[in-house]
Amino acid sequence: MSGKGVRLVDMRLAPPPVDRFVRPPGRSMLSVRLGATEERGRAPLPFFWHDPPWHLANPSHCRAVAGVVAGCGVTIGMAENDLGEDESVTAAGVEGNGGQAGANSEAAAVENWSRLATHRPDRAGWTLDDCISSRVIELRLGMRRAAGEGFAYPAERYSRWHGGVATGPDGALVPLPLLFPPEWSDLSTLGSQVAQLRSLSDAAIYVSCDESQVDVVLPAVHAGNADGILVRFHDDPVTMLRHCHRIMDERQWVSRPRVWISGRWLGIEETVKCFALGAAAVAIDELCDPWLSEPEYGKLFPGGTSPFPFGAMVGKTQQQRFLERIREQVMGCCDSLAAVVRSLGASRIEELDAGHLIVADDAWGA
């Protein structure tokens, strides 16, 4: 598999083995190892929700969606302050102990979620609780540019993290730029940052970057003893995954960093191809983001500041149908993934390799 320019569409999955029967699909084998060694544990699924737009939904909406997705075993990107304070629970707590019991129950549920906490270069939104309670810590290198605003955070997101924000002449919230310089000046100090987080947390530590930066970041990830690299790809991940594999092979690393990928939506067969090419986990943001960003779903969870009674606007059954639809979609992806993996004769995702792929003849010379 050395042809340049090969894409996912140029590959097909190998036919099922003929020397043994295909077992019924099961989800238990879909868990993924988090670190190069077993000590970092495993994530429930190889799916993760990398960067949810929590700031686009009110707290009750966020908590309902997060609970369903996390309950399906998906690792979700979530800081302690991302969900916001649920005003309905707070109000109930003022009236009596029942509300407090509900809050305690919710806190216990959140604690059991498989969470990915993002440590940004300027530490925006970061708290010590994120370090302690998350299963995965993402050390994000570089900043994402906001449309028309350069390096700035949406005002609603910043407000969720840190309370009040600046307002413009018309009273509207305005985006805020970086608070202060990044914690490190170059990748040579990445190892000390990883060591600092290791002293505070048992979480697996992944370093994230753009696919164009893999050449310099992946060696630093290995030298810094991080557990893996999270690569943001833009179109097709094949070239990047094969490049990661080549770097690790050429340097003969015994302890190989895990590779997570985040980008466009990948179908189930495309996802399995990525696992065969060396990916350990795949982001499903394009599937999950609309559950927070679509206005029609937001109407099902009116904010606590609404002047109208909750019952007058939406019934519980509509919420329940929406949340059940989320669960069905996520679990449907899990079932389909398990079935395809089993059809290849593999009992675990880690068993997949390039031998499970067939490249179209006309792709070799691409």
VOGU-3710 file (C-alpha; in Angstrom, 3 decimals, decimal comma):
1> msgkgvrlvd> 0,000/0,000/0,000  2,519/2,569/-1,134  0,660/4,396/-3,870  0,475/8,138/-3,377  -2,841/9,906/-3,385  -4,873/6,868/-2,316  -8,116/7,906/-0,640  -10,779/6,109/1,372  -12,940/5,794/-1,738  -10,106/3,887/-3,461
11> mrlapppvdr> -10,221/1,157/-0,818  -12,697/-1,555/-0,030  -12,902/-3,899/2,905  -11,602/-7,413/2,385  -14,268/-10,090/1,952  -15,263/-12,099/5,025  -12,987/-15,029/5,901  -14,083/-18,389/4,540  -12,288/-20,576/7,069  -14,473/-19,647/10,052
21> fvrppgrsml> -17,952/-18,464/10,825  -18,704/-14,806/11,513  -19,827/-14,354/15,089  -22,851/-12,255/16,064  -21,940/-8,581/16,558  -21,257/-7,346/20,062  -20,339/-3,962/21,454  -18,101/-5,020/24,326  -15,133/-5,412/21,972  -15,482/-1,837/20,710
31> svrlgateer> -13,617/-0,296/23,649  -10,293/1,340/22,764  -7,059/1,441/24,743  -6,197/5,004/25,764  -2,437/4,757/26,217  0,567/2,951/24,854  0,431/0,835/28,024  -2,537/-0,681/29,822  -2,152/1,570/32,861  -4,192/4,375/31,282
41> graplpffwh> -7,260/2,172/30,943  -9,758/2,111/28,093  -12,511/4,304/26,692  -15,947/2,680/26,320  -16,090/3,219/22,548  -13,810/4,269/19,699  -16,247/7,143/19,032  -15,743/10,534/20,683  -17,476/13,912/20,471  -14,479/16,164/20,146
51> dppwhlanps> -15,623/19,780/20,407  -19,358/20,124/21,188  -20,825/23,643/20,751  -22,201/23,722/24,316  -22,514/27,515/24,223  -25,270/27,268/21,581  -27,713/25,561/23,962  -29,042/26,366/27,414  -27,903/24,282/30,411  -30,933/21,983/30,612
61> hcravagvva> -30,606/21,220/26,887  -26,854/20,587/27,230  -27,251/18,267/30,205  -30,004/16,212/28,599  -28,054/15,650/25,366  -24,743/15,037/27,155  -26,353/12,472/29,432  -27,754/10,428/26,551  -24,572/10,530/24,455  -22,302/9,727/27,408
71> gcgvtigmae> -24,700/6,982/28,461  -24,084/5,318/25,092  -20,379/5,123/25,898  -19,175/8,027/23,755  -16,293/10,058/25,190  -17,431/13,689/25,143  -15,379/16,884/25,086  -16,595/18,765/28,128  -15,049/21,143/30,634  -16,534/21,496/34,115
81> ndlgedesvt> -18,058/24,848/33,146  -19,244/23,923/29,653  -22,729/22,746/30,581  -23,584/25,801/32,660  -25,764/25,863/35,756  -29,163/24,213/35,367  -31,561/26,825/36,731  -34,393/24,343/37,124  -32,294/22,206/39,483  -31,079/25,281/41,343
91> aagvegnggq> -34,606/26,586/41,841  -35,781/23,208/43,069  -32,922/23,112/45,523  -34,053/26,399/47,059  -37,546/25,006/47,680  -36,526/21,827/49,474  -34,281/18,814/49,875  -35,804/17,084/46,855  -34,068/19,499/44,521  -30,774/18,988/46,320
101> aganseaaav> -31,113/15,219/45,990  -31,712/15,650/42,263  -28,610/17,815/41,949  -26,523/15,240/43,830  -27,826/12,456/41,599  -26,961/14,429/38,465  -23,461/15,197/39,789  -22,877/11,492/40,396  -23,978/10,693/36,834  -21,682/13,342/35,321
111> enwsrlathr> -18,772/11,956/37,322  -19,171/8,582/35,596  -19,118/9,990/32,058  -16,089/9,350/29,875  -14,914/12,934/29,454  -12,259/14,631/27,353  -11,130/17,981/28,805  -9,353/20,431/26,506  -6,337/22,307/27,878  -6,019/25,259/25,494
121> pdragwtldd> -2,762/27,226/25,028  -4,073/30,147/27,112  -5,908/27,870/29,613  -9,281/29,440/28,754  -12,089/27,467/30,363  -9,652/25,223/32,250  -10,057/24,309/35,905  -8,263/21,905/38,235  -11,465/19,856/38,392  -11,152/19,228/34,647
131> cissrvielr> -7,738/17,725/35,251  -8,929/15,494/38,078  -12,273/14,280/36,725  -11,579/13,670/33,015  -10,554/10,378/31,449  -8,656/12,074/28,621  -6,887/15,448/28,586  -6,372/17,107/25,214  -3,365/19,416/25,065  -4,474/21,536/22,131
141> lgmrraageg> -1,665/23,092/20,120  -2,559/26,200/18,170  -5,818/28,097/18,131  -8,802/27,841/15,857  -9,604/31,014/14,004  -13,089/32,416/14,500  -14,761/33,643/11,312  -13,943/37,331/10,947  -12,574/37,578/14,480  -9,090/36,070/14,248
151> faypaerysr> -8,096/34,238/17,417  -11,132/34,873/19,563  -13,706/32,877/21,479  -17,433/33,250/20,865  -18,736/35,488/23,627  -21,371/32,938/24,653  -18,730/30,243/25,131  -16,459/32,522/27,119  -19,379/33,617/29,283  -20,172/29,957/30,049
161> whggvatgpd> -16,581/29,429/31,175  -15,840/32,592/33,096  -19,072/34,457/33,822  -19,614/38,001/32,555  -18,078/39,180/29,286  -17,748/42,448/27,425  -20,692/43,918/25,547  -20,776/46,106/22,475  -22,514/49,477/21,997  -25,812/47,699/21,310
171> galvplpllf> -25,514/45,598/24,454  -24,703/42,411/22,540  -21,935/40,107/23,714  -18,690/40,477/21,788  -15,987/37,862/21,150  -12,918/37,981/23,397  -9,327/37,370/22,269  -6,662/35,394/24,112  -6,268/36,336/27,763  -2,500/35,957/27,964
181> ppewsdlstl> 0,421/34,283/26,157  0,515/30,493/25,869  2,118/28,416/28,614  4,986/27,180/26,451  7,020/28,828/23,741  8,027/25,736/21,735  7,543/21,981/21,607  10,752/21,271/23,529  8,864/22,061/26,746  5,915/19,813/25,904
191> gsqvaqlrsl> 7,311/17,014/28,050  7,305/19,163/31,183  3,673/20,116/30,556  2,737/16,449/30,201  4,644/15,617/33,381  2,838/18,380/35,276  -0,562/17,049/34,222  0,521/13,496/35,060  1,264/14,613/38,624  -2,298/15,944/38,940
201> sdaaiyvscd> -4,317/13,385/37,034  -4,615/9,723/36,049  -6,123/10,725/32,702  -4,583/9,771/29,369  -2,927/12,795/27,750  -3,310/13,453/24,038  -1,732/16,294/22,075  -3,881/17,702/19,267  -2,786/19,452/16,109  -3,675/20,060/12,477
211> esqvdvvlpa> -2,807/17,324/10,003  -0,190/19,605/8,413  1,768/19,651/11,692  2,120/15,893/12,265  5,798/15,868/11,175  6,907/18,017/14,106  4,228/17,174/16,674  4,263/13,358/16,593  7,989/13,085/17,520  7,395/15,612/20,335
221> vhagnadgil> 4,426/13,550/21,559  6,650/10,480/21,800  9,550/12,369/23,393  7,188/13,993/25,887  5,714/10,618/26,887  2,151/11,617/25,986  -0,311/8,814/25,367  -1,317/9,834/21,892  -1,947/12,426/19,223  -5,327/13,804/18,153
231> vrfhddpvtm> -5,137/14,964/14,545  -7,621/17,360/12,979  -7,943/16,387/9,305  -9,763/18,429/6,659  -10,796/16,158/3,821  -9,501/12,588/3,667  -7,427/11,062/6,509  -5,649/8,307/4,543  -2,439/10,190/3,719  -2,138/11,499/7,283
241> lrhchrimde> -2,723/8,083/8,897  -0,206/6,391/6,649  2,283/9,177/7,365  1,868/8,674/11,137  2,427/4,950/10,650  5,542/5,609/8,554  7,034/7,972/11,147  6,594/5,419/13,930  7,977/2,588/11,789  11,048/4,527/10,639
251> rqwvsrprvw> 11,926/5,520/14,201  11,224/1,991/15,478  9,268/3,176/18,500  8,408/0,338/20,829  5,822/2,446/22,661  3,654/3,847/19,872  1,356/6,832/20,592  -2,328/6,191/19,905  -3,825/8,183/16,995  -7,275/9,778/17,299
261> isgrwlgiee> -8,740/11,665/14,352  -11,292/14,466/14,147  -12,759/15,946/10,987  -15,651/15,408/8,614  -18,295/12,746/9,139  -17,065/9,287/8,196  -19,480/6,505/7,329  -19,199/3,181/9,153  -17,141/1,484/6,445  -14,911/4,571/6,149
271> tvkcfalgaa> -14,430/4,469/9,915  -13,399/0,804/9,809  -10,921/1,617/7,025  -9,391/4,280/9,283  -9,040/1,750/12,109  -7,283/-0,616/9,695  -4,899/2,239/8,798  -3,977/2,846/12,437  -6,594/5,185/13,923  -7,661/4,259/17,462
281> avaidelcdp> -10,736/6,523/17,751  -12,842/8,662/15,420  -14,783/11,852/16,195  -18,502/11,992/15,401  -19,018/15,749/15,774  -20,981/16,132/12,538  -23,509/13,615/13,832  -23,784/15,120/17,331  -23,362/18,901/16,888  -26,845/19,521/15,393
291> wlsepeygkl> -28,445/18,175/18,585  -27,169/21,346/20,276  -27,109/23,847/17,417  -30,438/23,285/15,660  -33,051/25,858/16,832  -35,866/23,313/16,538  -34,241/21,177/19,218  -33,562/24,189/21,417  -37,302/24,860/21,561  -37,724/21,585/23,429
301> fpggtspfpf> -35,651/22,966/26,335  -36,800/26,520/27,130  -34,361/28,445/29,327  -35,095/29,190/32,952  -35,540/32,862/32,107  -38,541/32,193/29,863  -41,653/34,156/30,974  -43,893/31,275/29,910  -44,595/28,122/31,927  -42,592/25,147/30,728
311> gamvgktqqq> -45,645/22,954/30,265  -47,307/25,515/28,028  -44,482/25,366/25,495  -43,448/21,764/25,221  -44,460/18,443/26,689  -42,117/15,952/28,277  -42,960/13,414/25,602  -41,392/15,598/22,903  -38,181/15,801/24,872  -38,206/12,074/25,455
321> rflerireqv> -38,711/11,327/21,770  -35,841/13,612/20,848  -33,485/12,028/23,392  -34,541/8,522/22,412  -33,808/9,396/18,767  -30,295/10,446/19,803  -29,781/7,186/21,643  -31,026/5,163/18,670  -28,673/6,968/16,271  -25,605/6,506/18,447
331> mgccdslaav> -26,352/2,888/19,302  -27,174/2,219/15,646  -23,664/3,416/14,723  -22,198/1,148/17,416  -24,146/-1,887/16,228  -23,198/-1,279/12,587  -19,540/-0,796/13,489  -19,486/-3,996/15,544  -21,082/-5,957/12,703  -18,541/-4,746/10,130
341> vrslgasrie> -15,578/-5,444/12,420  -16,888/-8,959/13,111  -17,429/-9,554/9,396  -13,685/-9,036/8,875  -12,926/-11,865/11,294  -11,639/-9,516/13,997  -12,695/-9,751/17,621  -11,268/-6,343/18,593  -10,611/-3,087/16,766  -6,895/-3,377/17,578
351> eldaghliva> -6,748/-6,502/15,403  -7,564/-4,552/12,232  -4,673/-3,689/9,939  -3,911/-2,929/6,301  -4,420/-6,595/5,487  -8,165/-6,021/5,920  -8,156/-3,528/3,012  -8,026/-3,946/-0,736  -6,884/-0,978/-2,856  -8,423/-0,512/-6,302
361> ddawga> -5,968/-1,350/-9,089  -6,278/2,071/-10,722  -5,352/3,829/-7,457  -1,746/2,613/-7,344  -0,525/5,092/-9,851  -2,507/8,048/-8,468
//
